[in-house]
Amino acid sequence: QVQLVESGGGLVQAGTSLRLFCVGSGRTLSNYAMGWFRQAPGKEREFVAAISGSGGTTIYADSVQGRFTSSRDNSKSTVYLQMNSLKPEETAVYYCAARFGGSITNGRAAASYKYWGQGTQVTVSS
């Protein structure tokens, strides 16, 4: 199985940037598509971004398109989420997730991912 650990969260001002990290272990990460999700208090977990096993394909939620970028370095078993121009309403716990297979088909669906990290808190002040 795959173990995932997120890091990089913190407190930032609106309009600034933050980079999140997700380190995987236990299996070769290139065989897994990876997703990023976030959950604010009292709200459902929502899709943010996803990246194919090779890193060649990415998809994004409409709300973050053009501001967030997901990438990966499979040699380091690490997936990244670069978040620019952060907004206060994007305060949430951010999670990375993995599923076997490189395709990102249906990658917006949280239920399609088998493995999840513990989450990292991102707080954006106004």
N, C-alpha and C positions, 0 to 999 in steps of 0.2 A: 504494500500500500504506500501511499504518499502522505508525508507529513508537511504541513505548510506553516510558515511563521511570517507574519507581517511585521513591518517596522516602518519608521519614518514619520509617523503621525506627530501632531503637536498643535500648539496654539499659534496662529498666524493672523495677520490683519487682512481684511478684505482687499482684494486687488493684487495680492502677492501670490507666490508660488510655493509648492511643496512637492516633494517626490516621495512616493511610497515604494517599499520594497517587499517582495514576497519570495522567500527562499524555500525551495522544496528539497526533500530528501526521500530516500527509499526506492525511487525508481528514476529512470531516465526521463527528464521533464519534456524532452522534445516529442515524446509520444502522447503528451497531454495538452489539450487546449486549456487555456486559463481564462478565468473571468474575474472581474472586479465588481463588487456590489457594495452598497452602503445602506445603513439603517439609522435613521434618526429616532429619538425617543417618541413613542406613540405612533410610529409610522411603519408601514410594511417595508421589508427589504427591497431595494430597487436596483436594477441593473445599471451599471456605469460604463463598462468597457469589456471587451473580450479580445483575445489574440489566439491565432492558430498555433499549432505545435511548433511549426518552423519559424513563426514570427512574421510570415509573409502576408497575413491578412488580419486586419483589425476591424472591429465594429464598435460603435459608441451610442450611448443614449443621446437623443436629440438635445437634451439640456446641456451636455458637455461637449458636443461636437465642436471642433475648432479650438477648444481650450485645453482638453485633456489628451494625452498621448500614452498609449500602452506600448511597451516594447519588452524584449526579453533577451537574455544571454544564456543560452542553454548550457554553455560550457561552465557557467557559474551557478547553474540551477536557480536562476533568479529572474523574476518578472518584475517590471517596473510600471508605475503609473505616475506620469508627470502631470501635475495639476497646476494650471496657470489661471490667473485672474479669478481667484477663488472668491466665492460669494458667501455671506453669512448663512444663507439657507442650505448650504452644502455641509454644514456642521453635522457630523455623523460618525458612527463607527464604520470603518472601511474594511471589507473582507476580501481576501483572494480565495479562489476556488479552482479546483482542477477536475477534469474528467478525462477518461482514457479515450484516445483517438485524437488525431490532429485537427480534424475539421471543426469549424466554428459554427456549423449549421445548428440552429436553435440555441445559439450561445447566449441569448438574452434571458433564457429561462433558468432561474435559480435551481429548480428541481432537476435540471439536467446534469448538475455537477455533483460528484460523489464526495470529494474531499474538500474540507474547508479549514482555513486558518482561524486563529483566535480573535482576529480583528485588531485594528489600531485606531485610536481616537484622533479625529481631525476636528479642531475647533477653529472657526473663522469669526473673528471679532469685527464688528461694524464700526 
